[in-house]
Amino acid sequence: MRTEQDLLGERRLDDTAYYGIHTVRAIENFPLSGQRLHPELIRALAAVKQAAALANGDAGLIAREKVTAIVSACAEIASGELADQFLTDALQGGAGTSANMNLNEVIANRAIELLGGKKGDYTLVHPIDDVNRSQSTNDVFPTAVRVAAIRLLKPVSQAFANLQTALQEKEEAFADVLKIGRTELQDAVPITLGQECGAWAQAVARDRWRLYKAEERLRQINLGGTAVGTGLNAPRAYTFAAAEHLRELTGLGLARAEDPIDPTQNCDVFVEVSGLLKAAAVNLAKIAGDLRLLSSGPRAGFGEIHLPALQAGSSIMPGKVNPVIPEAVTQAAYQIMADDMAITLAAQAGNLELNAFLPLIAKNLLEMLDLMRQSVKLLLEKCIAGMEPNRARCAALAEQSPSLAAVLIDHIGYDAASRIAKDCLQTGKTVRQALREDGRFTPEQIDRILDPRAMTRADTIRF
């Protein structure tokens, strides 16, 4: 065992622990969510610390052997090593100070080992004087959140690109599947299943583009701004070098903010990105809802599409299969919407030079990105890819719907078309049968009027 102390007193730690007294205090103080820091946030924090160490070395602020040890320790953490040493709860007071100190202590103790010392011997490498040199939680944590979010955004954008492509393929494959359209869940004019897939693809395409461009909003970092953005205790040479090193380490187009005070205290950028994710979640939930409706039945519902059967749907109804993927994706979408609201509240609750609620923003934003990526991937691979039309059902419902009378308006006028629709509703006739009995069109003309291509495009046939 070893003993460490801070301004509040002492704590005993196991000799195997890389974390120190500040981490222990955080564990004691914040038993909240039961969730630790997001792994991508830990990687991003390690990258920030590595860039800072290199910049401090460039500026002659830390001895070269310490820089080498700190950089090596950061590289190990960024690769996933020592993951069990990051124990602070994702939700914590102090604007992320506990997370920052957890990194400082683990990096310091691993660097001490690399220099041949024993953990806790901070005369070799000090968590604050060395690892946290020229930094503050208030520039380290926001910068790391941006890096982590950008890294997670890229696969989300790609997932939407894949979904868009799949829906466009279904648009082409189902272009000849005529079905009845519906507005307010009532029969409307005909549409093709391909056209419905095409509309979904357009919504997904917008989400893909918005999320792809969202990265630009996150590129400005306040590293070097220290406590309130003024750069106290961070030499100018260090500040510019730190940003450059972080660009090189991450491969991201990061840029030092023109006014570091702004991103130190204002979190609207995270709200903007969260809002785009919420918009994407809305579209995702809408598509999932449409899939549930179109696949409902199989006998008493719409039954116009078949979704892949993945598991038994009931413990009491044999043979029942539920649309479990759209249901799961809908729940994930709702969670994303809820996360967005939490981010909105946390961002507006900041006071003066700092937002103390950035840990909540970080937790929810990174959770949203994970959920979105997995949801889109799940919907594509386990639902859209295997979706097939029930061609006979689509054709039968379209043929039987009195709403086909809408195509007659340009031929016989609204009132006459309404009378035919009413007759169909009262007698159970189809519009085709009613037109034949009406006698004003030949069978050939009726076939042309009710041709699927004519009913689902703007340039309708007139006689």
N, C-alpha and C positions, 0 to 999 in steps of 0.2 A: 504493500500500500504506500501511497505518497500523499503528502499534505500540500494543498494549495490554498492561497488566501487572496481575498480581494478587500475592498474597503468595508464590507459588511462582516467579515470574519473569515473562518476557515472551513474547508471541506476535505474529507478523506476520499481519495480516488484509488481504484485498482490500478496497479502498475501497468496493466495491459491496455488501459484506456488511452486513446489518443486525444480525446476531448478533455477539457479542463473544468475549472470551477464555474466559469460563466455558463457553460452548457448545463452543468448540474443544476444551477439556479433556475435556468429556463425550464428544465424538465420538471422541477418542483413547482414552478409558478404557473405553467400553462398546460395542465392536463385537460385539453379541450376537445379537439376533433378526433384524436387518436390517429391522425394521419401525419406522416412526416413530410419534410420538404420534398417537393417533386424532384425526381432524379435529374430531370433536365435543368432545373434551377440549380441544383448542386453542381452539375457540370459547368453551367454558366458562371456561377460564383467562382469556381476554381479557375476558369479562364480569365476572369477579371483579376483575380489575385496574381495569376501568373503574369499578366500584362503589366500590372502595377510593380511587381518585383523587377521585371526587366527594365521598366522605365526608371525605377529608383536606382538600379545599377547603372544605367546610362548617365544619370544625373550625379553619380558618385555619392548617393545617400546611404547605400548599404554596401558592405564589403562583398566582393565578388564571390567568395566561397559561400556566403549566406544566400546570395541570389541564386546560385546554382542549386543549392539544396532546396530552397523554396520552390523554384521552378520545377524541379524533379517531383517534389511532393504534389504540386498542383497537377502535373501531368498524370500522375498515378490516379488522383481523385477523378480527374476528367475522364479517365478510361474506365471508371466504375469501381476501382479499388477503394477499400476502407468505407464502403457504403454503410456498413453497420455502425459507424461512428457518428452519423448525423442523426441525432435523436430529438432535436427540437420539434415541437408541434408546428404544423403548417400555420396555425393561427396563434399569434403571439403579440403581446404588447411591445411597444418600443420601435415601431416602424421597420422591423426586420433586424434589430440589433442582435438579438439572440442567434439568429441564423448566421449573421456575419461573424459573431464571436465563435460560434461552433466551427466555422471554416477556419478562422484564424488559429484556433487552438489545435485542431487536427493537423493543419498544415505545419504549424510550428513544431509540434511533437514528432511528426514524421521527418521533417527537415533535421531536427536534432539527432534522430536515429541515423540519418544518412551521413551526418557529420561525426558519428561515432559516440554520441552522448546518450544519456538516459532521458526518457520522457519526463517532463517537468523541470528540466534544467534550462530555464529560460535565459540563462546567461549566454547560452549559445545562440539561440534564436528566440526572440520574444514575440508572442502573439500580436501585440499591439505596436511596439516600437519598431519591429521589423516587418512582419507579415502585413500589418495594417498601415504601414508607413505611407504618408501623403494621402490617406484615404479617410473616409467616414462611411458609416452604414448608409448615410443619406445620398451618397453618390454610387456606392458599390451595389447596393440592393436594387435600386431602380434600373441601373445599367444591366445587371444580371437578368432581371425580369424581361427586359427588352430582348436580350440575346436569346433567352430560352423561348420566348414567344415566337420570334422569327424562325428559330429552328423547328418549332412544332407547326408553324404555319405552312411551311413548304410542302410537307406530305399531305396536309389537309387540302391545299389547292390541287395537288396531283390527284387525290382521291375524287374530288369533284370533276376533274378532267376525265377520269376513267368512267365515272357515272354518266357524264354527258355523252361520251362516245357510245356507251352501251345503250342509252335511251335513243340515240340517233339511229343505231342499228335496228332497234325495235321499230322505230318510226318507218324505216324502209321495209322491214320484214312484214309489218302489219298494215301496209298502205292500202291493201285491198279488202280489209276486214271492215265492212260497213256495220255500224251499230247505231243505236239511238243515242243522241246527246241528251244531257239532262241539265236543267237549271232549276235551282231550289228543290232538287230531288224529284222533279216532275219531268215527264217526257218533253223533250225539246226537239229541234230539227236534227237530222242525221249528221253523223260525224264518223270518221274512221278511227279505229283503234290506233292506227299509226299517227294520226293527227293529235290524238291525246298524248301519246308518247312524245311527239315533237314539242308540244307545249311544255311538258315536264322538262325536256332537254333544254329549252330556252331559259326556264327559270334557273336550272342548275348552272347553265353557262354564265348567267349574270353573277351568281354566287361565286363561281370559280374566278371570274375576273376581279370581282371586288376583293376577294380574299388574297388573290395574287398581288394586287396593288396595295393591300393593307400593310405589307412589309415596309413600304416606304415611310409609313407613319411612325414606325418603331425604330428607325435607324439613328435618330438623334439621341446621343447619350450625354449624361452630365458627369461622367467620370472626370475627376480633377476639380469638381466643384466643391468637394468636401461637405461640410455641415449644412450650409444654406445656399450653396451655389456660388459663393464669392471666391472660393479657392484658397481659403485660409489654410496655411501649413502645406500647401501643395505648390512647389516651385513651377514656374511657367514651362521650363524645359521638361519636367516630369509630365505635366498635363498633356502636352502634345505627343510626347513619346508613348504615353500609356494608351491613348486612343489608337495610335498607329500600330502598336503591338497587338492590341485587341483585334483590330481588323485582320492582321496577319494570322493570328491564332485561330480565329473563328471562320475566316473566309467570307465574312459578311461585309456589306457596304456600310459600315457604321461611320458616323460623322459626329464630331464634337459639336454640341449645341452652341449656337451663337450666343445665347444667354443662358448659362447653366442654372441660373436661379429659377427659370421657368419650369424645366422638367423636374427640378428638385421639389417644387411645391405643387405643381399641377399635374393631374392624372387623367385629363380628358382624352389623351391619346388612347389609353387603355379602354376607356368607355367607347370610343369610336370603333376600335377593333372588336370589342365585345358586342357592340350593336350590329356589326356586319355578321358576326357569328350567329346572333339571334335571328337576323333576317334569313340566313341560310337555314337555321333550324325551323323557322316558320314554313319555308318551302319544303323542307324534308318531311315535316309532319303532315303537310297537305298532301304530298305525293303518297305517303304511307296510308293516309286516310282514304285516298282514292283507290289504292290497291285493295284495301280491306273491303270497300263497297263493291268494287267490280268483281271480286272473287267470292262475295258472300253467297251462301247457299249450302250445299250445291244445288238444291232443288227449289228452296223457298226464297232465295235471294236473287241478286242480279246474275251471278254465275257466268259472266261474260269472259272471264279469264281464269286460267288455272295457275296457281302458285305452287312452287315445289313443296311437297309434303315432307316435313322434317321430323315430326314427333306426334305421338298420340295426343289428341286434344282434350280428352275427358277421362275421368276415372269411373264414370257411370254410363256414358253414351258410347257404345262400341262403334268404331269406324269414324268417329268425329276427328277432323283435322282442322286446326286453327291457323290463322295467318300470324304466326308468332313473331316473324321478323318485322313486319310493319308495326306490330304492337310494341316490340322492344325498341325500335327506332323512334317511335312516337314518344315513349317515356324518356329516352335520351334527349330528344328535342325539347321536351318540357323542362328537363333539368338544366339544359343550356339556357333556356329563357329565364329560369330562376336565378342561375348564376349571373346572368347579365344584370338583373335587378340588384343583386348584392353588390356588384361592381359599381353600378350607378350610385348607389347610396354611399358606398365607401369613398368614391372619388369626390363627391360633393361635401363630404364630412371633414376634409382636410382643413387645417387652420394655418393661416399665415405662411411661414416658410417651409412647412413640411406636412405631408399627409401621413398620419400615424397608422392608417388602416391599409397601407400597401400590402402587408402580408395576406389579407383577405383578397385583395385584387389579384395578387400573384396566384394564390391557390385556385381561385375560381377561373381565372383566365386560362391557366394551363390545363385545368380540368376540362374546360370547354373544348379546348383544342384536341385533347385526347378523345373525348367523347364524340366529337364531330368526325374525326378521322375514322374511328372504329365504326360509327353508325353508318357512314357512307359506304365503307368497305363491306360491311355486313349486308346492307340493302342490295348492293350490287351483286355480290358473290352468291348469296343465299336466297335471293328473291328475283331481282330483275333478270339476271342471266338465265334463269330457268322458267321465266314467265311465258305462258303460251295462251293463245286465244281459244275460246270456245266458239268456233266459227258458226256452228249451227245455231247456238243460242243467240249470238249477236244478230244473225240474219233474221231469226224468228221474231225477236223482240222489235227489231226495226220494222219488219214487215207489218206487224200487228199494231203498231202505234198510230193513233189518230193524228199525232203531230206531223206526220208526213203530209198532211193537208196544207202545211205552210208552203210547200213547194208549188201549190196550185195558185197562189195569190196572183202571180204575174200572168197567169193564163185565164182565170175566171173571176178574179177580184176577191177581196177579203170576205165579203158577206157570203158569197156562194161557197167559198172554201170552208167557212165556218159551219155552214149547213151540212156539208159533207162530213166534217169532223164530228159534228153532233150526231149525225146518223150513225157513224161508226161506233161512237160511244154507246148509243142506245141499243144497237142491234148486234154489236160484236163483229161487224164486217171489218175487213181491212180497207184502207184507202184505195187499193187497187181494185178490190171488188166493187166498191162504191162508184168508182170512176167508170167501170165497165157498165154498170147499171145505169149510170147517168146518161151515157150514150153520146156525149158531145165529142169524145176523142176516139180514134181508132185504137185497136190493140197495140199497133206499132207505136203510135204516139204516146200511149200510156207507158209502154216500156221505156221510151226515151225520156219521158218526164220523170219517171221513178228510177232512172239509171243511177247507180251509186255515185258515179263520177260527177254527174250533173248536180246531185244533191249536196255534194261536199266541196263545191268550188264556186267562185263568185260568178262566173259567166254561165248562168243557167240557160236552158233551152226555152224558147218562146215559140208559140204557134199563132 
